[in-house]
Amino acid sequence: MNARPQRTHKSGPRPPSLGSNLWTLLALLVLLGLSAGSALLRLGPFNTVANLGIAVIKALLVLTIFMRLKTDNALLRIVASVGFAWLAVMIALGLADVLTRTPLLPPW
């Protein structure tokens, strides 16, 4: 009667390798340098567009590699993509508010 219960693990997705994590870290550092360097350039309104594009790329790298959305189950990918889409809607609404305001002159 000394029967051990059998352990049945469901092996999940394999974690990213150390090399993959280091390449992702290097890419994030390069993108950080690009966004910091673009702040020193006078690009006008393109500066904001470039920095938002760099931020989106960095977020996608973190989502796919560090959060393992590339290899995880479909439900987690759906929830993360809906959250990312909601963030995009909120940014678009905030930009629409800022861009459609009329400047108020001081009363004096």
C-alpha positions as CSV (number, residue, x, y, z in Angstrom):
1,M,0.0,0.0,0.0
2,N,3.0,2.3,-0.4
3,A,1.9,3.4,-3.9
4,R,3.0,6.8,-4.7
5,P,0.6,9.0,-6.6
6,Q,1.9,9.6,-10.1
7,R,2.8,13.2,-10.9
8,T,1.4,14.3,-14.1
9,H,2.9,17.6,-15.1
10,K,1.9,19.4,-18.1
11,S,5.0,20.8,-19.4
12,G,4.5,24.4,-20.5
13,P,6.4,26.3,-23.1
14,R,10.1,26.3,-22.7
15,P,11.5,29.6,-21.3
16,P,13.7,31.7,-23.7
17,S,17.3,30.8,-23.8
18,L,20.0,33.0,-22.2
19,G,21.2,34.1,-25.6
20,S,17.7,35.1,-26.6
21,N,17.3,37.2,-23.4
22,L,20.7,38.8,-24.0
23,W,19.8,39.7,-27.6
24,T,16.6,41.2,-26.5
25,L,18.3,43.2,-23.8
26,L,20.8,44.5,-26.3
27,A,18.0,45.5,-28.7
28,L,16.2,47.3,-25.8
29,L,19.4,49.1,-24.9
30,V,19.9,50.2,-28.6
31,L,16.3,51.4,-28.7
32,L,16.9,53.3,-25.5
33,G,19.9,54.9,-27.0
34,L,17.9,55.8,-30.1
35,S,15.1,57.4,-28.1
36,A,17.6,59.3,-25.9
37,G,19.6,60.4,-29.0
38,S,16.5,61.6,-30.8
39,A,15.7,64.0,-28.0
40,L,18.9,65.8,-28.8
41,L,17.9,66.3,-32.5
42,R,15.6,69.0,-33.7
43,L,13.1,66.9,-35.7
44,G,10.0,69.0,-34.9
45,P,6.8,67.0,-34.8
46,F,8.6,63.9,-36.1
47,N,10.4,63.6,-32.8
48,T,7.2,62.6,-31.0
49,V,6.3,60.2,-33.8
50,A,9.7,58.6,-33.8
51,N,9.8,58.2,-30.0
52,L,6.3,56.7,-29.9
53,G,7.4,54.2,-32.6
54,I,10.4,53.3,-30.6
55,A,8.3,52.9,-27.5
56,V,5.9,50.6,-29.4
57,I,8.8,48.4,-30.6
58,K,10.2,48.2,-27.1
59,A,6.8,47.2,-25.7
60,L,6.4,44.5,-28.4
61,L,9.8,43.1,-27.5
62,V,9.0,42.9,-23.9
63,L,5.6,41.4,-24.6
64,T,6.8,38.7,-26.9
65,I,10.1,37.7,-25.3
66,F,10.0,38.5,-21.6
67,M,6.3,37.8,-21.1
68,R,6.5,34.7,-23.4
69,L,3.5,35.6,-25.4
70,K,5.0,34.1,-28.5
71,T,4.9,30.6,-27.1
72,D,2.2,30.8,-24.4
73,N,-1.5,29.7,-24.8
74,A,-3.9,31.6,-27.0
75,L,-6.1,33.1,-24.1
76,L,-3.1,34.9,-22.7
77,R,-2.2,36.3,-26.1
78,I,-5.8,37.5,-26.6
79,V,-5.9,39.2,-23.3
80,A,-2.5,40.9,-23.8
81,S,-3.4,42.1,-27.3
82,V,-6.7,43.5,-26.1
83,G,-4.9,45.3,-23.3
84,F,-2.4,46.7,-25.9
85,A,-5.2,47.8,-28.2
86,W,-7.0,49.5,-25.3
87,L,-3.7,51.4,-24.5
88,A,-3.6,52.5,-28.1
89,V,-7.2,53.7,-27.9
90,M,-6.4,55.7,-24.8
91,I,-3.3,57.2,-26.3
92,A,-5.3,58.2,-29.5
93,L,-8.0,59.8,-27.4
94,G,-5.5,61.7,-25.3
95,L,-3.7,62.9,-28.5
96,A,-7.1,63.9,-30.0
97,D,-7.8,66.0,-26.9
98,V,-4.5,67.8,-26.9
99,L,-4.4,68.4,-30.7
100,T,-8.0,69.9,-30.9
101,R,-7.6,72.4,-28.0
102,T,-7.6,76.1,-28.8
103,P,-5.0,78.1,-26.9
104,L,-6.5,80.3,-24.3
105,L,-5.1,83.8,-24.0
106,P,-4.5,85.3,-20.6
107,P,-7.0,87.9,-19.6
108,W,-4.5,90.5,-19.0
